[in-house]
Amino acid sequence: MSKFPLNVLERCVYPFTVVEAPDVILGAAFGEDVALTRVGNDILVSHLDPIVGAIARIGWLAVHVASNDIATTGVAPRWLLLLVLVPSLEDEALVAQIMRDAGQAAAEVGAVIIGGHTGYSSGLSRPLVAVTALGVAVGHEPIRTGGANPGDHVLVTKGIALEGTAILAEDFADVAQTLGLSGQELVEARTLINEVSVVPEALALAQQGVTSMHDVTRGGLLESLLEMAYRSGVGIEVDMARLPERPIVTRFAQAFHFDPWRMISSGTLVATVPPGQVNAAGRALARLGLAFADLGRVVEGSGVYLQQNGRVQHCTEIQCENDELARMWARYR
C-alpha cells in the first residue's frame, strides 16, 4: 500500500476538507499527521492510520503506528478505535489474533481500545487494520511537524528501515531465502519489529524543547525529512555518513535491492532541536537506552540536502507515493 501523490491529494482530497470552525485548530494538512480540535479547555489530538502492508502481528503493529503519530506531538495516546477487515467469514481465528495483539500493544503504550468495527470482504487478499488514536494535550501546546527553525539540530533515533526489514523477514521469508538470506538473518531481522514504538522517546524529547518531530513511516527517512522541511518552510542538511548502519538492514537492502532511506521505518524518530537543547535531548535518549545520531542542521532554503562522499544532492520533490515496501509487495506478490 502506498499514498497518492501530493498533486492528486491537492486536487481530490484537500479541497473537500476545508474547515472553518472555531474549534478546529489544525485540520487536514499535508505533512501534519494529526488533527487538533479544541474540546472545552483542552486540545484533542487525533490520528488515523491503516496497515495493510504486513500480515504477522498486524493488530499490534497498527496500534503502535497510530500511537506514534500522537506521541510526536508530545501527547500520550489514550484512546483507540479499530477497524479490522479480513478476507473471509471463516477468518474468525485471524480476527481473534489481531484483537489479542492489538490489546497487547494498547497496554504497552498506556491506551485503551474503546470501540471500532470488525468485518470481512471477499475483495481483500490479506487483512486490513486501521486505528484511530486520540489523546489530550492537558494544557500543553502540541508540537507540529512544521515547527523546525534554522539552526536546529536534526536528531534521528535507532536507525532506518527497521519496520520494512522486519516485515520482509516475516512475510517474505520464502523470497528472502531464495535471495540468499539465512535462517539466522531472518530471525535477527524479525526482532527489529520490537523497536517499532517511538512513544517513550517522543514524550521524553517533548520535555526538552524540541521544535518538531516526525515518525518515519511510508517513504522512509528521506520523505519524513522532506515533509518536515516543506511544513516548516526551511531546508534540512544531513550528512548521510553520520547515520549508523544496522548490518542486518544493510544485508536485507542488498538482497532485496531496496533503498533504506526510502523504506518504511516505524520506530525511527526524527526531531529538530535548538542548539542549546541538544545535550539535554541526548541525555534524555541515553536514559532510555536509545542510540541516536545528530545528522545535520536546519537551514534557510527548501528541501533536503543529502551530503555523501563530498557530494551534495538537493532533494525537493515530495514523493509520498513512493515507498520501498510497497514496491516489494508489487514485485514479489
SETOR-964099 format. One record per residue (C-alpha): residue number from 1; residue in three letters; z, y, x. Coordinates in nm, 3 decimals. Each point is the difference from the previous one (the first is absolute). Layout:
REM residues N
- num,residu,up,north,east
- NUM,Ala,Z,Y,X
...
***
This chain:
REM residues 333
- num,residu,up,north,east
- 1,Met,0.000,0.000,0.000
- 2,Ser,-0.078,0.350,0.120
- 3,Lys,0.003,0.355,-0.130
- 4,Phe,-0.289,0.205,-0.132
- 5,Pro,-0.134,0.264,0.240
- 6,Leu,0.154,0.346,-0.025
- 7,Asn,-0.316,0.152,-0.150
- 8,Val,0.009,-0.257,-0.282
- 9,Leu,0.365,0.080,-0.069
- 10,Glu,-0.086,0.370,-0.010
- 11,Arg,-0.277,-0.064,-0.254
- 12,Cys,0.149,-0.273,-0.216
- 13,Val,0.380,0.017,0.026
- 14,Tyr,0.154,0.332,0.095
- 15,Pro,-0.183,0.214,-0.262
- 16,Phe,0.182,-0.201,-0.267
- 17,Thr,0.346,0.019,0.155
- 18,Val,0.043,0.377,0.003
- 19,Val,0.347,0.072,-0.132
- 20,Glu,0.137,0.337,-0.105
- 21,Ala,0.357,-0.076,-0.094
- 22,Pro,0.316,0.167,0.126
- 23,Asp,0.170,-0.333,0.067
- 24,Val,-0.279,-0.131,0.228
- 25,Ile,0.064,0.108,0.359
- 26,Leu,-0.262,-0.223,0.163
- 27,Gly,-0.262,-0.191,-0.194
- 28,Ala,-0.297,-0.205,0.117
- 29,Ala,-0.108,0.126,0.344
- 30,Phe,-0.197,-0.185,0.265
- 31,Gly,0.218,-0.097,0.294
- 32,Glu,0.325,0.054,-0.188
- 33,Asp,0.121,-0.343,-0.107
- 34,Val,0.264,0.108,-0.251
- 35,Ala,0.035,0.213,-0.310
- 36,Leu,0.290,0.244,-0.031
- 37,Thr,0.128,0.093,-0.344
- 38,Arg,0.302,0.204,-0.095
- 39,Val,0.247,-0.185,-0.222
- 40,Gly,0.299,0.209,-0.094
- 41,Asn,0.141,0.148,0.320
- 42,Asp,-0.152,-0.266,0.225
- 43,Ile,-0.340,-0.116,0.124
- 44,Leu,-0.144,-0.341,-0.088
- 45,Val,-0.216,-0.154,0.272
- 46,Ser,-0.246,-0.265,-0.122
- 47,His,-0.275,-0.215,0.150
- 48,Leu,-0.231,-0.281,-0.111
- 49,Asp,-0.161,-0.249,0.239
- 50,Pro,-0.197,-0.321,-0.068
- 51,Ile,-0.019,-0.303,0.229
- 52,Val,-0.295,-0.237,-0.027
- 53,Gly,-0.087,-0.046,0.368
- 54,Ala,0.273,-0.259,0.054
- 55,Ile,0.111,-0.320,-0.167
- 56,Ala,0.306,-0.130,0.183
- 57,Arg,0.319,0.189,-0.098
- 58,Ile,-0.207,0.251,-0.198
- 59,Gly,0.292,0.100,-0.225
- 60,Trp,0.225,0.066,0.298
- 61,Leu,-0.272,0.196,0.178
- 62,Ala,-0.088,0.209,-0.306
- 63,Val,0.358,0.116,-0.049
- 64,His,0.038,0.097,0.364
- 65,Val,-0.333,0.184,0.017
- 66,Ala,0.074,0.209,-0.309
- 67,Ser,0.357,0.068,0.116
- 68,Asn,-0.131,0.119,0.336
- 69,Asp,-0.188,0.288,-0.161
- 70,Ile,0.310,0.119,-0.181
- 71,Ala,0.201,-0.019,0.323
- 72,Thr,-0.251,0.212,0.195
- 73,Thr,0.113,0.295,-0.211
- 74,Gly,0.355,-0.056,0.122
- 75,Val,0.101,-0.144,-0.338
- 76,Ala,0.139,-0.350,-0.053
- 77,Pro,-0.186,-0.221,-0.249
- 78,Arg,0.218,-0.081,-0.303
- 79,Trp,-0.211,-0.143,-0.284
- 80,Leu,-0.308,-0.226,-0.010
- 81,Leu,-0.258,-0.086,-0.267
- 82,Leu,-0.224,-0.302,0.069
- 83,Leu,-0.345,-0.094,-0.126
- 84,Val,-0.070,-0.366,0.082
- 85,Leu,-0.338,-0.156,-0.080
- 86,Val,-0.102,-0.354,0.097
- 87,Pro,-0.330,-0.187,-0.053
- 88,Ser,0.110,-0.258,-0.257
- 89,Leu,0.252,-0.087,-0.272
- 90,Glu,0.085,-0.305,0.211
- 91,Asp,0.128,0.222,0.285
- 92,Glu,0.356,0.004,-0.134
- 93,Ala,0.146,-0.119,0.330
- 94,Leu,-0.190,0.274,0.181
- 95,Val,0.143,0.265,-0.234
- 96,Ala,0.351,-0.132,0.060
- 97,Gln,-0.049,0.008,0.377
- 98,Ile,-0.139,0.355,-0.012
- 99,Met,0.297,0.121,-0.201
- 100,Arg,0.249,-0.187,0.218
- 101,Asp,-0.147,0.165,0.309
- 102,Ala,-0.011,0.341,-0.169
- 103,Gly,0.365,-0.031,-0.094
- 104,Gln,0.090,-0.081,0.359
- 105,Ala,-0.189,0.304,0.130
- 106,Ala,0.160,0.226,-0.261
- 107,Ala,0.343,-0.106,0.120
- 108,Glu,-0.102,0.066,0.361
- 109,Val,-0.097,0.363,-0.071
- 110,Gly,0.289,0.064,-0.237
- 111,Ala,-0.212,0.035,-0.314
- 112,Val,-0.008,-0.179,-0.335
- 113,Ile,-0.289,-0.131,-0.211
- 114,Ile,0.023,0.168,-0.342
- 115,Gly,-0.312,-0.129,-0.173
- 116,Gly,-0.375,-0.045,0.018
- 117,His,-0.267,-0.238,-0.129
- 118,Thr,-0.112,-0.353,0.083
- 119,Gly,-0.325,-0.166,-0.104
- 120,Tyr,-0.307,-0.192,0.109
- 121,Ser,-0.374,0.064,0.018
- 122,Ser,-0.280,-0.246,0.065
- 123,Gly,-0.183,0.278,0.186
- 124,Leu,0.248,-0.018,0.288
- 125,Ser,-0.047,-0.231,0.296
- 126,Arg,0.346,0.076,0.144
- 127,Pro,0.317,0.170,-0.127
- 128,Leu,0.035,0.376,-0.039
- 129,Val,0.338,0.172,0.013
- 130,Ala,0.046,0.373,-0.054
- 131,Val,0.337,0.167,0.042
- 132,Thr,0.115,0.340,-0.120
- 133,Ala,0.297,0.117,0.205
- 134,Leu,0.223,0.290,-0.096
- 135,Gly,0.288,0.190,0.156
- 136,Val,0.183,0.330,-0.036
- 137,Ala,0.033,0.267,0.265
- 138,Val,0.369,0.067,-0.075
- 139,Gly,-0.023,0.366,0.086
- 140,His,-0.217,-0.036,0.311
- 141,Glu,-0.354,0.134,0.039
- 142,Pro,-0.237,-0.298,0.031
- 143,Ile,-0.204,-0.019,0.321
- 144,Arg,-0.376,0.017,-0.052
- 145,Thr,-0.296,-0.134,0.196
- 146,Gly,-0.128,0.355,0.029
- 147,Gly,0.297,0.141,0.187
- 148,Ala,-0.106,-0.038,0.365
- 149,Asn,0.006,0.316,0.215
- 150,Pro,-0.171,0.083,0.332
- 151,Gly,0.230,-0.097,0.285
- 152,Asp,0.155,-0.295,-0.180
- 153,His,0.014,-0.331,0.187
- 154,Val,-0.164,-0.306,-0.159
- 155,Leu,0.226,-0.307,0.000
- 156,Val,-0.126,-0.347,-0.097
- 157,Thr,0.233,-0.296,-0.052
- 158,Lys,-0.035,-0.372,0.082
- 159,Gly,-0.374,-0.027,0.072
- 160,Ile,-0.319,-0.030,-0.203
- 161,Ala,-0.190,-0.257,-0.208
- 162,Leu,0.325,-0.183,-0.076
- 163,Glu,-0.059,-0.078,-0.367
- 164,Gly,-0.368,-0.079,0.041
- 165,Thr,0.063,-0.241,0.286
- 166,Ala,0.274,-0.179,-0.195
- 167,Ile,-0.226,-0.038,-0.304
- 168,Leu,-0.282,-0.140,0.211
- 169,Ala,0.240,-0.253,0.152
- 170,Glu,0.121,-0.110,-0.343
- 171,Asp,-0.296,0.025,-0.236
- 172,Phe,-0.279,-0.054,0.256
- 173,Ala,0.170,-0.273,0.205
- 174,Asp,-0.298,-0.236,-0.016
- 175,Val,-0.238,0.275,0.114
- 176,Ala,0.240,0.102,0.277
- 177,Gln,0.005,-0.350,0.142
- 178,Thr,-0.379,-0.022,0.001
- 179,Leu,0.003,0.328,0.194
- 180,Gly,0.218,-0.156,0.270
- 181,Leu,0.347,0.117,-0.100
- 182,Ser,0.273,-0.259,0.053
- 183,Gly,0.266,-0.122,-0.239
- 184,Gln,0.266,0.175,0.204
- 185,Glu,-0.193,0.327,-0.020
- 186,Leu,-0.022,-0.036,-0.377
- 187,Val,0.377,-0.048,-0.020
- 188,Glu,0.064,0.305,0.217
- 189,Ala,-0.240,0.218,-0.198
- 190,Arg,0.154,-0.099,-0.332
- 191,Thr,0.338,0.133,0.111
- 192,Leu,-0.146,0.353,0.010
- 193,Ile,0.024,0.012,-0.379
- 194,Asn,0.378,0.020,0.039
- 195,Glu,-0.045,0.350,0.146
- 196,Val,-0.186,0.137,-0.302
- 197,Ser,0.272,0.234,-0.131
- 198,Val,0.030,0.356,0.129
- 199,Val,0.282,0.092,-0.240
- 200,Pro,0.283,-0.001,0.260
- 201,Glu,-0.185,0.207,0.260
- 202,Ala,-0.152,0.241,-0.253
- 203,Leu,0.338,0.078,-0.153
- 204,Ala,0.155,0.036,0.347
- 205,Leu,-0.274,0.234,0.125
- 206,Ala,0.023,0.211,-0.315
- 207,Gln,0.345,0.101,0.125
- 208,Gln,-0.146,0.118,0.332
- 209,Gly,-0.222,0.284,-0.119
- 210,Val,-0.338,-0.176,-0.005
- 211,Thr,-0.273,0.210,-0.158
- 212,Ser,-0.221,-0.279,-0.138
- 213,Met,-0.012,-0.380,-0.018
- 214,His,-0.263,-0.256,-0.095
- 215,Asp,0.015,-0.379,-0.013
- 216,Val,-0.310,-0.166,0.142
- 217,Thr,-0.183,-0.185,-0.277
- 218,Arg,-0.370,-0.043,-0.077
- 219,Gly,-0.220,0.154,0.266
- 220,Gly,0.258,-0.052,0.273
- 221,Leu,0.165,0.248,0.232
- 222,Leu,-0.314,0.209,0.046
- 223,Glu,-0.039,0.057,-0.374
- 224,Ser,0.369,0.089,-0.031
- 225,Leu,-0.032,0.260,0.274
- 226,Leu,-0.314,0.141,-0.160
- 227,Glu,0.176,0.034,-0.334
- 228,Met,0.300,0.173,0.160
- 229,Ala,-0.232,0.242,0.180
- 230,Tyr,-0.202,0.062,-0.318
- 231,Arg,0.302,0.067,-0.220
- 232,Ser,0.171,0.218,0.261
- 233,Gly,-0.308,0.202,0.100
- 234,Val,0.047,-0.084,0.368
- 235,Gly,-0.140,-0.215,0.278
- 236,Ile,0.181,-0.293,0.159
- 237,Glu,-0.043,-0.098,0.366
- 238,Val,0.102,-0.353,0.098
- 239,Asp,-0.014,-0.192,0.325
- 240,Met,-0.105,-0.353,-0.097
- 241,Ala,0.146,-0.142,0.321
- 242,Arg,0.352,0.101,-0.102
- 243,Leu,0.005,-0.246,-0.290
- 244,Pro,0.153,-0.326,0.123
- 245,Glu,-0.220,-0.302,-0.070
- 246,Arg,0.138,-0.301,-0.182
- 247,Pro,-0.167,-0.289,0.185
- 248,Ile,-0.030,-0.214,-0.312
- 249,Val,-0.174,0.285,-0.185
- 250,Thr,-0.240,0.044,0.291
- 251,Arg,-0.075,-0.372,-0.002
- 252,Phe,-0.079,0.001,-0.374
- 253,Ala,-0.209,0.316,0.033
- 254,Gln,-0.209,-0.167,0.270
- 255,Ala,-0.044,-0.321,-0.197
- 256,Phe,-0.081,0.161,-0.335
- 257,His,-0.180,0.301,0.155
- 258,Phe,0.194,0.268,-0.184
- 259,Asp,0.111,0.346,0.108
- 260,Pro,0.385,0.016,0.004
- 261,Trp,-0.010,0.376,-0.056
- 262,Arg,-0.174,-0.056,-0.335
- 263,Met,0.197,-0.306,-0.112
- 264,Ile,0.259,0.023,-0.278
- 265,Ser,0.348,0.013,0.153
- 266,Ser,0.284,0.040,-0.247
- 267,Gly,0.309,0.005,0.218
- 268,Thr,-0.141,0.268,0.228
- 269,Leu,0.132,0.350,-0.064
- 270,Val,-0.153,0.326,0.124
- 271,Ala,0.223,0.307,0.012
- 272,Thr,-0.053,0.353,0.128
- 273,Val,0.308,0.144,0.164
- 274,Pro,0.074,0.354,0.125
- 275,Pro,0.050,0.011,0.380
- 276,Gly,0.370,0.073,-0.031
- 277,Gln,0.059,-0.308,-0.215
- 278,Val,-0.190,-0.262,0.201
- 279,Asn,0.302,-0.128,0.192
- 280,Ala,0.211,-0.026,-0.316
- 281,Ala,-0.281,-0.183,-0.177
- 282,Gly,-0.031,-0.239,0.294
- 283,Arg,0.372,-0.073,-0.008
- 284,Ala,-0.015,-0.068,-0.374
- 285,Leu,-0.276,-0.256,0.053
- 286,Ala,0.182,-0.154,0.295
- 287,Arg,0.310,-0.051,-0.214
- 288,Leu,-0.219,-0.206,-0.234
- 289,Gly,-0.131,-0.201,0.294
- 290,Leu,-0.357,0.118,-0.058
- 291,Ala,-0.265,0.056,0.264
- 292,Phe,-0.203,0.319,-0.031
- 293,Ala,-0.248,0.210,0.193
- 294,Asp,-0.050,0.375,0.033
- 295,Leu,-0.379,-0.002,-0.035
- 296,Gly,-0.082,0.368,0.019
- 297,Arg,0.019,0.338,-0.170
- 298,Val,-0.103,0.187,-0.310
- 299,Val,-0.241,0.281,0.094
- 300,Glu,-0.204,0.275,-0.160
- 301,Gly,-0.330,-0.129,-0.132
- 302,Ser,-0.097,-0.295,-0.214
- 303,Gly,-0.037,-0.375,0.016
- 304,Val,0.127,-0.238,0.266
- 305,Tyr,-0.070,0.022,0.373
- 306,Leu,0.016,-0.349,0.155
- 307,Gln,0.053,0.010,0.378
- 308,Gln,-0.087,-0.313,0.196
- 309,Asn,-0.104,-0.051,0.363
- 310,Gly,-0.057,0.370,0.053
- 311,Arg,-0.223,0.034,-0.304
- 312,Val,0.073,0.171,-0.331
- 313,Gln,-0.146,-0.111,-0.331
- 314,His,0.034,0.252,-0.281
- 315,Cys,0.027,-0.181,-0.336
- 316,Thr,-0.026,0.214,-0.311
- 317,Glu,-0.150,-0.222,-0.267
- 318,Ile,0.238,-0.139,-0.260
- 319,Gln,-0.095,-0.365,-0.047
- 320,Cys,0.268,-0.137,-0.230
- 321,Glu,-0.254,-0.252,-0.130
- 322,Asn,-0.020,-0.172,0.339
- 323,Asp,0.272,-0.251,0.080
- 324,Glu,-0.026,-0.295,0.234
- 325,Leu,0.190,-0.241,-0.226
- 326,Ala,-0.242,0.070,-0.286
- 327,Arg,-0.282,-0.071,0.243
- 328,Met,0.161,-0.332,0.095
- 329,Trp,0.024,-0.102,-0.368
- 330,Ala,-0.367,0.083,-0.048
- 331,Arg,-0.108,-0.179,0.317
- 332,Tyr,0.209,-0.315,-0.038
- 333,Arg,0.010,-0.032,-0.378
***
